[in-house]
Amino acid sequence: MDYSKGEGTLATDDVEEIVWVSEPWMAVGACRGLDPAIFFPSDGAGVIGARKICCNCDVIDECLDYALKNRIEHGVWGGSSERERKRLQRARLLRRSMECW
C-alpha cells in the first residue's frame, strides 16, 4: 500500500480510521512520499511543521478543497488545521443558505 499516492487506509492514535480516494493532483503534492503521520499532529508545533510543507505545494488549493468537500475532520490538509476547516465549512454553509433566500 502506498499512502503517498493517496491509496488505502491510515490508522492513527487520534483517528480510528481514515480512508481516502486517490485524486490525480495527489501525485504531485509536496507531501508525496512523506510519512502521513506528519499531517496528523498531536500539537500546535506539529501543525506548524505540516503547514511548512504545504506552503511550498503546487496543489494546496486542490488539497484544501478535497478536505472540505469530503468533510475530513482530522489532520492538516491544504495547509489548514482541523479548526480552520470547520470554520471554512460553516462559512460555506452560511453562504449557501443566504444564496437560497
Sine and cosine of phi, psi and omega as CSV:
sin_phi,cos_phi,sin_psi,cos_psi,sin_omega,cos_omega
0.00,0.00,0.76,-0.65,-0.01,-1.00
-0.93,-0.37,0.99,-0.12,-0.03,-1.00
-0.91,0.41,-0.46,0.89,-0.02,-1.00
-0.91,0.41,-0.32,0.95,0.05,-1.00
-0.99,-0.10,0.10,1.00,0.03,-1.00
0.98,0.19,0.41,0.91,-0.02,-1.00
-0.97,-0.25,0.58,-0.82,0.21,-0.98
1.00,-0.02,-0.41,-0.91,-0.11,-0.99
-0.82,-0.57,0.66,-0.75,0.05,-1.00
-0.85,-0.52,0.83,-0.56,0.06,-1.00
-0.97,-0.26,0.69,-0.72,0.04,-1.00
-0.76,-0.65,0.13,-0.99,0.02,-1.00
-0.91,0.41,-0.63,0.78,-0.07,-1.00
-1.00,0.08,-0.27,0.96,-0.10,-0.99
-0.79,-0.61,0.77,-0.64,0.01,-1.00
-0.89,0.46,-0.79,0.62,-0.03,-1.00
-0.33,-0.95,0.71,-0.71,0.05,-1.00
-0.85,-0.53,0.79,-0.62,0.01,-1.00
-0.82,-0.57,0.74,-0.67,0.07,-1.00
-0.70,-0.72,0.33,-0.94,0.00,-1.00
-0.97,-0.23,0.67,-0.74,0.00,-1.00
-0.93,0.37,0.71,-0.71,0.06,-1.00
-0.88,-0.47,0.50,-0.87,-0.03,-1.00
-0.81,0.58,-0.62,0.79,-0.03,-1.00
-0.91,0.42,-0.38,0.92,-0.03,-1.00
-0.90,0.44,-0.42,0.91,-0.03,-1.00
-0.93,0.36,-0.30,0.95,-0.04,-1.00
-0.90,-0.44,0.17,0.99,0.00,-1.00
-0.92,0.40,0.54,-0.84,0.04,-1.00
-0.89,0.46,-0.35,0.94,-0.02,-1.00
-0.99,0.10,-0.19,0.98,-0.05,-1.00
-0.84,0.55,0.77,-0.63,0.02,-1.00
1.00,0.05,-0.14,0.99,0.02,-1.00
-1.00,0.03,0.32,-0.95,0.05,-1.00
-0.91,0.42,0.86,-0.51,-0.01,-1.00
-0.84,0.54,-0.43,0.90,-0.01,-1.00
-0.86,0.50,-0.43,0.90,0.03,-1.00
-0.84,0.54,-0.54,0.84,-0.10,-0.99
-1.00,-0.08,0.15,0.99,0.07,-1.00
-0.78,-0.63,0.87,0.49,-0.09,-1.00
-0.96,0.28,0.36,-0.93,0.01,-1.00
-0.98,-0.19,-0.04,1.00,-0.02,-1.00
-0.52,-0.85,0.14,-0.99,-0.02,-1.00
-0.88,0.47,-0.57,0.82,0.02,-1.00
-0.89,0.45,-0.60,0.80,0.04,-1.00
-0.92,0.40,-0.61,0.79,0.04,-1.00
-0.89,0.45,-0.68,0.73,0.01,-1.00
-0.88,0.48,-0.68,0.74,0.03,-1.00
-0.88,0.47,-0.69,0.73,0.02,-1.00
-0.91,0.42,-0.66,0.75,0.01,-1.00
-0.87,0.49,-0.58,0.81,0.02,-1.00
-0.87,0.49,-0.60,0.80,0.05,-1.00
-0.94,0.35,-0.70,0.71,-0.02,-1.00
-0.89,0.46,-0.56,0.83,-0.05,-1.00
-0.86,0.51,-0.47,0.88,-0.02,-1.00
-0.98,-0.17,0.29,0.96,-0.10,-1.00
-0.99,-0.12,0.71,-0.70,0.02,-1.00
-0.97,0.26,-0.28,0.96,-0.06,-1.00
-0.89,-0.46,0.48,0.88,-0.03,-1.00
-0.86,0.52,-0.64,0.76,-0.02,-1.00
-0.92,0.38,-0.67,0.74,0.03,-1.00
-0.89,0.45,-0.63,0.77,0.00,-1.00
-0.90,0.43,-0.72,0.69,0.03,-1.00
-0.89,0.45,-0.70,0.72,0.01,-1.00
-0.87,0.49,-0.66,0.75,0.04,-1.00
-0.87,0.50,-0.72,0.69,-0.01,-1.00
-0.90,0.44,-0.65,0.76,0.01,-1.00
-0.94,0.35,-0.71,0.70,-0.01,-1.00
-0.89,0.46,-0.60,0.80,-0.05,-1.00
-1.00,-0.09,0.10,1.00,0.04,-1.00
0.77,0.63,0.73,0.68,0.03,-1.00
-0.97,0.25,0.87,-0.50,-0.12,-0.99
-1.00,-0.03,-0.36,0.93,-0.13,-0.99
-0.91,-0.42,0.54,-0.84,0.11,-0.99
1.00,-0.01,0.06,-1.00,0.05,-1.00
-0.98,-0.18,0.85,-0.53,0.01,-1.00
-0.74,-0.68,0.74,-0.67,0.02,-1.00
0.84,0.54,0.53,0.85,0.01,-1.00
0.97,0.25,0.14,0.99,-0.05,-1.00
-0.92,-0.38,0.57,-0.82,0.05,-1.00
-0.99,0.13,0.15,-0.99,0.04,-1.00
-0.84,0.54,-0.72,0.69,-0.03,-1.00
-0.89,0.45,-0.68,0.73,0.00,-1.00
-0.90,0.44,-0.64,0.77,0.02,-1.00
-0.92,0.38,-0.57,0.82,0.06,-1.00
-0.89,0.46,-0.67,0.74,0.04,-1.00
-0.90,0.44,-0.70,0.71,0.01,-1.00
-0.89,0.46,-0.65,0.76,0.00,-1.00
-0.90,0.44,-0.69,0.73,0.03,-1.00
-0.89,0.46,-0.67,0.75,0.01,-1.00
-0.89,0.45,-0.65,0.76,0.04,-1.00
-0.90,0.44,-0.69,0.72,0.00,-1.00
-0.90,0.43,-0.66,0.75,0.03,-1.00
-0.89,0.45,-0.70,0.72,0.01,-1.00
-0.88,0.48,-0.68,0.73,0.02,-1.00
-0.89,0.45,-0.67,0.74,-0.02,-1.00
-0.92,0.40,-0.57,0.82,0.02,-1.00
-0.95,0.33,-0.53,0.85,0.02,-1.00
-0.93,0.36,-0.40,0.92,-0.04,-1.00
-0.99,0.13,-0.14,0.99,-0.04,-1.00
-0.98,0.22,0.00,0.00,0.00,0.00
